[in-house]
């Protein structure tokens, strides 16, 4: 936990629990669901393994996350947000919107984007529709294919065969669509997205990667 500020102030007390480097990024990723230690390490590039262990221990002590043993055949340890931790969802959403002001024009390279999507693939696989579909993302001019089958999401560089939709966006817009509650309809109206194919399929794709609870908000935004 961060050093105590010794102030009778809820903001100071909150920062004592989530103000350390990496803590909110761990919360961000656990918003998608329970994750193994190795999954968290992959999802958060740059964090040292001892630092991740320290932060997880601090967050457990603060009651923000809990550790749980999965039964066989998984038989692995996962970390998940507690009710207290899930209460940070609106904080992260507003922080993300504020942080968009500082996002550079130049996006990350195509390999990083593929790896970023792959890091969420296990979560996305829990939400797949009961049929096969392929999607094409063009992010900052780079093509990414997503092949979705029941219980599996495969992400690879390059175009997939016969995609149901092609969504062309900048990486900053993709972040807005996946994490910050923007709908494809809104992005198109703002000139930030181009859809070739079924717009509903584009939303289906994005819903696979959106944090739990945001899909309904996006649907309402699309028709409001």
C-alpha positions, 0 to 999 in steps of 0.5 A: 500500500502507498505511504500514508498521507495522514489526512482525514480525506477520502481521496487520500485514503483511496490513493493509499490503497490504489496509488502505487504504480501498476495497481490500477493497471492490474485492476483494469485487466481484472475487470475482464474477469479472473486471471492467472498470475502468468496471464496478468504478467503477459497482459501488463508489459513491463512489470517485473515479476517481483513487482507484480507479486508485491502489488497482488499481495498489497491489493489482497491485503487491502481487500481489492482482490482475492485469490481463488483455486480453480478445481480440476481439470483447470487446477490453477490459482486465479486472482479476481476483483472483490466487490470493493475492487469492482467498485473502481469500474466507474473510476477507471472509465472516467480516468480512461476518458481523461487519459484519451487527451494524452494518447499520442496520434501514432498508434502502437505497432501491429505486433503489439496490437495483435498481442494486446488482443491475444492477451484478452482472447481467453476472456473473449472466448467465454463470450463467443456466439454459438457459430463461427465468424471471422472479422477483419480489423484495420488499425492504423492501416495494419490488418488483423484477422480474428477467427471466432468459433464457440469457445475460442478466439484466434487473433493473427496478423493479416486478413482472414478469409471471408470476414463478415465485417471489416472495421477500419479505425485508429488505435485510439478509436479502438480503445474508445470502442473497446474500453470507454463505451463508444458505439460503432454508430457514434464512431462512424458519425464522428468520422472515426470508423469505417464499416464494410459489412454488417455493423451489428457484426462489428458490435459483436466483435467489440463486445467480446473484448469489452469489460463486463457491464459495458455492452448494455451502455454501448447499446443504449448509446447507439440508439439514443 
